[in-house]
Amino acid sequence: MFLMETAVVTGGTGFLGFGLLSELVRKGIFVYVVVRENSKRLKRLHGIEGIQIIEMDMKNISNLGSYVKNIDVFYHLAWEGERNDFSGQMKNIGQTVEAMQVASQLGAKQFIVTGSQAEYGIICNEKINENTPTNPNTAYGACKLACYQILSCLAKQIGISLTWVRVFSVYGEGDNPNTLISYLFKCFSDGKTPELTSGEQFWDFLYLNDAANALYLLGEQKKEGLYNLASGDNRPLKEFILEVREVISPDSNLIFNANLGKEVVQLRADVGKVQRELNWKPQTCFNEGISNIKTSSFIL
């Protein structure tokens, strides 16, 4: 019987990466956290027991064996670059391939990578499941998809299990400042009216702790293959925005402008596979998650 006792996490100071390593530590798993050299976010990790910090740029990931000898699962979340910078995005592919090779050399049974809903491209009027055709329209989505295809081939050659997780929209404490949720918090806190589209497009928000728990379970249960990761709560974006206002500042003004931008992207995730195979479902409703952020003083 497989038992996960040790794991590597790259991108551990990022939003989702930090949530994941926190979940792994709570479950009693020792985590080797690979962080960028001289990272400004390194202080996030100070004082956390059950981890070993390894300052290493991804371009040097082949040297990981100098610090780590045997691991059970390798979680690869590190990925950088502007969404439409093809040359920058393509560097991630080579680094991820190298990370998988290193994981195999270190004895990892499983290589878990966070992909993205961006691999599907623009989907207008249907739910997105793992069999939905991929048609990315950004460098980010295209390179994530290319990376998945390359790793699928490599995994068979070197004998390691690949788990590719297409993450949809995750929110929570310490969220990045450029997300919609962070933008709404700032506007409401500053007494400003946010600039919004009509909000009629469907969306899906998954709370950070629930996302981290699903990633943990994928490793603990040694699940292999492709998974969508979202809440399954697909609603018009306007409904989510109204909930945020109700929690943060009920009297704040809101104007939904149908002429502000095109609304063709629909995030309507089908999460039947991940729920069924992991016996998992989100534990935090959107309203509760927003309330948790409100009471948190942490800013990424």
SVG drawing of the C-alpha trace seen along z (x, -y; Angstrom):
<svg xmlns="http://www.w3.org/2000/svg" viewBox="-26 -56 51 58">
<polyline fill="none" stroke="black" stroke-width="0.4" points="0.0,0.0 1.3,-3.4 1.9,-5.9 3.0,-9.5 5.5,-10.6 7.7,-13.0 7.0,-15.4 8.7,-18.1 6.7,-21.3 8.0,-23.8 6.4,-27.2 5.8,-26.9 5.7,-30.6 3.0,-31.3 -0.7,-31.5 -1.7,-27.9 1.7,-26.5 1.7,-27.9 -1.8,-26.5 -0.7,-23.1 2.4,-22.9 0.3,-24.0 -2.1,-21.2 0.7,-18.6 2.3,-19.7 -1.1,-19.5 -1.3,-15.9 2.1,-15.0 4.0,-15.0 7.6,-16.3 7.9,-18.8 11.0,-20.0 10.0,-23.4 11.9,-24.7 11.8,-28.5 13.4,-31.0 16.8,-32.3 16.4,-35.6 12.6,-35.3 10.8,-38.3 8.2,-35.8 10.6,-33.6 9.5,-35.0 6.1,-33.3 7.9,-30.0 9.7,-31.1 8.6,-29.3 6.8,-26.4 7.7,-23.1 8.0,-20.0 9.6,-21.6 13.1,-22.1 13.6,-25.2 15.7,-24.8 16.6,-28.1 17.0,-27.2 16.0,-28.7 14.1,-26.3 16.9,-26.5 19.0,-24.7 16.5,-22.0 18.8,-19.2 20.9,-19.9 18.0,-19.0 19.6,-15.7 22.3,-17.4 19.7,-18.4 17.1,-15.6 17.6,-11.8 14.3,-10.0 10.8,-11.4 7.3,-9.9 5.5,-12.6 6.8,-15.6 4.3,-18.5 5.4,-21.0 3.6,-24.3 6.4,-26.7 5.6,-28.5 6.3,-32.1 6.0,-34.6 3.4,-36.9 0.3,-35.2 1.2,-36.1 5.0,-36.0 5.7,-32.9 9.4,-32.8 9.0,-33.3 6.3,-30.7 8.2,-28.1 11.1,-28.2 8.7,-26.6 8.2,-23.6 11.9,-22.6 12.2,-23.2 9.1,-21.1 10.5,-18.2 13.7,-18.4 11.8,-18.5 10.0,-15.2 13.3,-13.6 14.7,-14.7 11.6,-13.4 12.1,-10.0 15.8,-10.0 14.8,-10.8 12.5,-7.8 9.2,-9.7 6.3,-7.5 4.1,-10.4 4.6,-13.7 1.7,-16.1 1.6,-19.3 -0.9,-22.1 -2.2,-22.9 -4.9,-25.4 -8.4,-25.9 -6.6,-28.1 -5.7,-24.9 -9.3,-24.7 -9.4,-28.2 -12.8,-29.9 -15.7,-27.7 -19.1,-29.5 -22.1,-27.4 -21.1,-24.0 -19.7,-22.5 -16.0,-21.7 -15.0,-18.2 -11.7,-16.4 -12.7,-15.3 -13.6,-18.8 -11.4,-19.6 -8.5,-21.9 -8.1,-25.1 -5.9,-27.5 -5.8,-31.2 -2.9,-32.4 0.8,-31.6 0.2,-30.5 -2.6,-28.0 -0.7,-26.7 2.5,-26.1 0.6,-24.4 -1.1,-22.1 2.2,-21.4 3.9,-20.6 1.1,-18.1 1.5,-16.3 5.3,-16.1 5.1,-14.9 2.5,-12.3 5.0,-10.7 8.0,-11.1 6.2,-9.6 5.7,-6.3 9.4,-6.2 10.8,-6.7 8.1,-4.9 6.6,-7.6 2.9,-8.3 1.8,-11.7 -1.2,-13.6 -2.1,-16.8 -4.6,-19.1 -6.3,-21.7 -7.0,-24.3 -9.9,-26.8 -10.3,-29.9 -9.0,-29.6 -9.5,-32.3 -8.6,-32.8 -6.4,-34.4 -3.2,-35.7 -4.7,-35.9 -2.7,-37.7 -3.6,-41.4 -4.5,-41.3 -7.5,-38.9 -11.1,-40.0 -11.7,-39.1 -8.7,-41.2 -9.8,-44.0 -13.3,-44.0 -11.9,-43.9 -9.7,-46.9 -12.5,-48.9 -14.9,-48.3 -12.3,-49.0 -11.4,-52.3 -15.0,-53.3 -14.7,-53.2 -17.1,-51.8 -15.4,-48.9 -15.5,-48.9 -17.3,-45.8 -18.8,-44.1 -22.4,-43.0 -21.3,-39.9 -23.5,-37.6 -20.8,-35.1 -20.7,-32.0 -17.8,-31.5 -16.6,-29.0 -14.6,-29.9 -12.9,-27.3 -11.6,-28.1 -7.9,-27.7 -8.1,-25.2 -10.4,-23.0 -8.1,-23.1 -5.1,-22.2 -7.0,-19.3 -7.8,-17.9 -4.1,-18.2 -3.1,-16.4 -5.7,-13.6 -4.4,-13.1 -1.0,-12.4 -2.2,-10.4 -4.4,-8.2 -1.9,-8.0 -4.4,-9.1 -3.0,-9.2 -4.2,-11.1 -6.0,-14.3 -8.3,-16.1 -10.3,-19.3 -10.2,-21.1 -13.0,-23.6 -15.9,-23.9 -18.6,-22.9 -20.6,-25.9 -21.2,-27.5 -23.1,-30.7 -23.2,-34.1 -20.3,-36.2 -22.7,-38.9 -24.0,-36.7 -20.5,-36.1 -19.8,-39.9 -23.0,-40.7 -22.1,-38.2 -18.7,-39.8 -20.3,-43.2 -22.8,-41.8 -20.0,-40.4 -17.5,-43.3 -19.6,-46.5 -23.3,-46.0 -23.9,-49.7 -21.3,-50.1 -22.3,-51.1 -22.1,-48.6 -22.5,-49.3 -22.6,-46.5 -21.6,-47.8 -22.5,-45.6 -20.3,-47.7 -17.2,-47.2 -15.3,-44.4 -16.4,-41.2 -17.8,-38.4 -17.1,-35.2 -15.2,-33.1 -17.4,-30.8 -16.0,-28.9 -18.5,-26.1 -16.4,-23.2 -17.6,-19.6 -15.8,-18.2 -17.5,-14.9 -14.3,-12.9 -12.3,-14.5 -15.3,-14.3 -16.0,-10.7 -12.5,-9.3 -11.3,-11.1 -14.6,-11.0 -14.0,-14.8 -16.1,-17.8 -15.5,-21.5 -16.2,-22.2 -16.2,-26.0 -19.1,-27.8 -18.2,-31.1 -19.8,-33.3 -17.8,-31.6 -14.6,-31.9 -15.1,-35.6 -15.8,-36.0 -12.6,-34.2 -10.6,-36.6 -12.3,-39.5 -11.1,-38.4 -7.6,-37.7 -4.9,-40.3 -2.6,-38.4 -1.7,-40.0 0.5,-38.3"/>
</svg>
